[in-house]
Amino acid sequence: MNNNKKISGEGTMYRLLRKVIPVLFILLFVFSNNIVVQAKEQTVKVAFPIQKGLTERTEDGRYIGYTVDYLNEIAKYTGWKIEYVEVDGDLNTQITTLLEWLKNGTIDIMGAMNYIDSFEEIYDYSGYSYGTTYSTLCVREDDYRWIENDYSDWNGIRVGYTDILKQRFELLDAYAEANRFTYETVEYDTEADIYEALKKGEIDAVVSVDIGRQEGTKSIARFSANPYYFAVTKGKTELLTELNQTMADLNVTNPYLLSSLYEKYFTNKDGGIVLTKEQKQYIKKKKKIKVLFGNSSHPLQYATEDGEIKGVMPSFIEYLASITGLQFEFVSTKTLEEARSMIEKDEIDLIAGFSKYSNMLNGMSYRLSLPYLKANMLLLVRNGLTKDEISDKRMGIVFSEYRYFVDSDSIDKSKIRIYDTAKECMQALKRGEIDYTYVNEYCLSYLMKNIGNYQGIQMFPYTNSFETEYSIAILDPKDDILASILNTAIHSMNNETLQTIIYQNANVSTPLTMKELIENFRLQILIVVIVLLTLILLVSIYMYRLRLRGHALLKLENSKFNKLATMSGEIIFEYNYKTEQFHIFMNDDDKELSLDELSGLKECLEERSDITAEQGRIVHSKDKKYAVILEIAEMDGNEQYAIGKITDVSASIEEREKLMKKAQIDGMTGLYNASVTKQFAQDLWEKNTDDVVVIVDIDNFKQINDSYGHSTGDKVITGVAKILSDIFALYGIIGRIGGDEFMLYLNECKDRHILGVKIQLLQEKVREQLEDRYGVTLSIGIANSAGCNSFAEQFDKADRALYHVKGNGRNGVYYQGEID
């Protein structure tokens, strides 16, 4: 429960604060996670200026907004008792007063702070941003002439201008030039005059920020991202450290939180749609629209055995029909040639899943709707090759993504083979007709359910992948009204609706042939057969033991058991409790095992109770592991003998251990993930407390992502990870503990001089391989264990050393001993 307090008054703050206030604030970010950590309760006072969507009060006095939700998640981890502090006055007065109180320590934390060099001397910034704001181009909510990101119809759009918006218009100029549209400015004295003109229809649009969007308007474009941080009173180091660590944990445990909160508070998509009178008349008169689908691209689009067309894309078209009133007729063809023939004969109106890289309509006139689905194309390589050896090899690709490679100079076009479906690509890869391929992530997930069919194929999900987008291809490019209806509907669809459609189609059952059934489930079939044979054997042995008495019959029985063991491939044994004699029946080719050679079996026999397969008891020989099934035979309440079998499970246990090890690895870099890295380090620290902790952070990684794209960002992360492994793999533990942050726990490189040489080598390798091309530099914090009572304290020291580097211009190294 929050303890809330309202304080009246207006603080004094120097002129600088009043000038920068309009660009300082925006409060974004929340986290939704169910982890609650028991911690000592601490009251933290937080600034609370009243801002729509960010920090607001309901009529009944509750605190709501982006920042409130985010801090509530922080409090679940830290145990903080949050006290929100308000002041009277307009927004500028509130912010100025609260900044002064933050400076003198009256309050502890203030959110929505832009990073400004001069402010770093006054406040301590959090090490992570907790949100991003964008400049926006907004139109009236009831104006349907302008479709989000549909720049083709934007030329000449009238935008209200005043001198105080000059900086925003500079950003708009760059955005308009990049997207090839023009606009006209209409000058007014104030922003209030601009919004009044928008209501009257004198202008078409206004330039704003996403978090400051006025009621009655909607955004049609976002540009110029700007991150925001928390600020803490200077010198409250313990509070800042706890905040940084918790924000880092939240970033790892819920990477989708930021986008979900942004959609909750700052997007205007509600899944509804309002159509113009002209659009409604068009829909009323329009006949059924024929939509073309593929017939075997599970789960996106496919035809069932009875001809029904199903999948994500048909479900999406059905959704469009439900909200627009348009009527659609689904059409599917078995071959690409048949589809092209129907298109050439004007028998098709729309193509539902048209990739922006498709060559299907080359030489034809058409237009595309806004994209409604994005997917990663993932790299698959045949066994025997690595991802670094494919540049001059044969590639297979689905026709719908062909243009991505045609437009690229990085591949020999003569070595590209085109296929109709992802399944055909993977089958060609398995047969060795091609050396590598790229497959849509949704199709790959479906196809890999048939894992037995695709043995010998390596998958690199985070390497060299690229993104494709699917739109609706409108084969009559002059049908502007249909295009506007589809774009309006696509724009109105929120992410929750799309995810529901994907989820409902993701678990489609896999139709298997008898051959595929045997290939995919041969192990299960074999187990069933073995179990049946084993049951038969056990029953036979039990009946024989009841009936056979004499030594000659027992000898004959042993011979029979040996033959049965040879036939079944099982290892069967019996143990006589009275005589303490142990007999084992094995395949003639196997080396006979004694009771002493089977570690753990004697203990099982001494327990004198049945052991089932579900109990999972394991015994060991010198080089193998066996699962035990045991049944005890009694007479007159006394155990007479035990009979059972042991099954070689060495391979399955080894495979399970491999899978467990794989779960500890970060999928992108191949290093340990955050939780495993810290756990291993903790374990080593408890054994030897004089090891070294190094934290490495990629400087300005957000700018690299924004400038070069996420694919390049991934290359930078994997590049740094490889350099770290090459240099430090023999000296301790290396792990990725955050998006752009790594940790080294060095128990074999404690000498400061040697460590310094290694760190210098790390910087040189980054400079050679990454800095010249992408401007990559590293900030590095180092700490030994001197004065630390736990690994957590040593980690915090290294973290402080890292932030010392970041606070002094980044691109450097700081050893903890220099700042203690």
Summary of the structure (lengths in Angstrom):
residues: 820
radius of gyration: 33.8
end to end distance: 37.0
largest distance: 115.3
contacts: 2525
relative contact order: 0.06
helix: 43%
strand: 24%
